[in-house]
Amino acid sequence: MRVLGVDPGLTRCGVGVVEGVAGRALTMRGVGVVRTPVDAELGDRLVAVERGIEQWLDEHRPEVVAVERVFSQHNVSTVMGTAQASAVAMLCAARRGIPVALHTPSEVKAAVTGSGRADKAQVGAMVTRLLRLAAPPKPADAADALALAICHIWRAPAQNRLQQAVALHTPKGRTR
């Protein structure tokens, strides 16, 4: 499975591609950051994020795009920018028919480090170790994008089995 992880942000949108299957060694195929100028108009920044994501999709051809689920913070303007960048990533994937998976920050941290409360340094260290890298990817947004991809690869098989079980036991004509 090849997954593009996206750590959404307007100034720095982390992107990372990981390939592999649960239970086997994983391989990093690419990592980086899509940057936009802080002083640019919002629409121009969103177009820049779109172009960057499209470039990653063209180059790496992922089977799934894993995006960090936006959660409420105290700073509403930060949440809005993150949500807008997240929506751009989801739109780019959907336009191509690529499935999108959303994972919460604590879900990603727990999957990669064993603790949902791990800090950025711990996540970076574990990503480095799991992908056998020489050094942690910089900035942290890039490492977070790789962690999202790893989380999805590890969690997808169990999530798929759960969805199949629910579908099997849901009466016909009824949706959950």
Buried (B, 14 or more C-beta within 10 A) or exposed (E): BBBBBBBBBBBBBBBBBBBBEEEEEBEBBBBBBBBBEEEEEEEEBBBBBBEBBBBBBEEBEBEBBBBBBBEEEEEEEEBEBBBBBBBBBBBBBEEEEBEBBBBBBBBBBBBBBEEEEBEBEBBBBBBBEBBEBEEBBEBBBBBBBBBBBBBBBBBBEEEEEEEEEEEEEEEEEEEE
